[in-house]
């Protein structure tokens, strides 16, 4: 789910295949600005896209490191 949200935050969101199917009448003349669902996006929605996992988990790791580092820094300055 989290990996699928990365695609939702883009200017042209890629919707879940079922949502995209419901927004299209006959598959033509779609008024919504929707990117086509590719194999990469299907893998991201199924939590099987290795590239997106690396991006997602490295972002979490960087935030945790910054948070712990800031706490340790404040403890060092106060002590």
Secondary structure, DSSP 8 states (H G I E B T S, - for coil): -HHHHHHHTSSS----HHHHHHH-SSSSS--S------HHHHHHHTT--HHHHHHHHHHHHHHHHHHHHHHHHHHHHH-
